[in-house]
Amino acid sequence: MVDGLTTVASSYGAKETMDWLEAEVKAKGLTVFARVDHAAGATAVGMQLRPTELLMFGNARGGTPLMQANQLIGIDLPLKTLVYQDAAGKVWLAYNNPNWIALRHGLGADVAPTLQALTKALEALSAAATRSS
């Protein structure tokens, strides 16, 4: 277990999980900034990598209050979610916990409502994408 990282087992394959996640993010009115296929990148240079994709997403209403508190948190924004297949063939969705990000940057209680909203949103998006409860 990596400190500050939340992982959720998926009931689906990696591509399907990422497709569900991207659709849920867009349905919530969030902006998708990038979808990075690390496995395709590996293939392009003659290397192999199990399915691994990163989705970068967010919106200014959620991120700006955090950056107003400490602009350095911008290194961790927009939010990122990784979908990957492990060596045993199990698919996982992982993301940095917003409270851990805030702790890393020394943010205080004044941003607690924003962190709570981001945490709930990530939990809901992850559950929808992995079809977990």
Secondary structure by P-SEA (a helix, b strand, c coil): ccccbbbbbbcccaaaaaaaaaaaaaaacccccccccaaaaaaaacccccbbbbbbcccccccaaaaaacccccccccbbbbbbcccccbbbbbbccaaaaaaaacccccaaaaaaaaaaaaaaaaaaaaccc
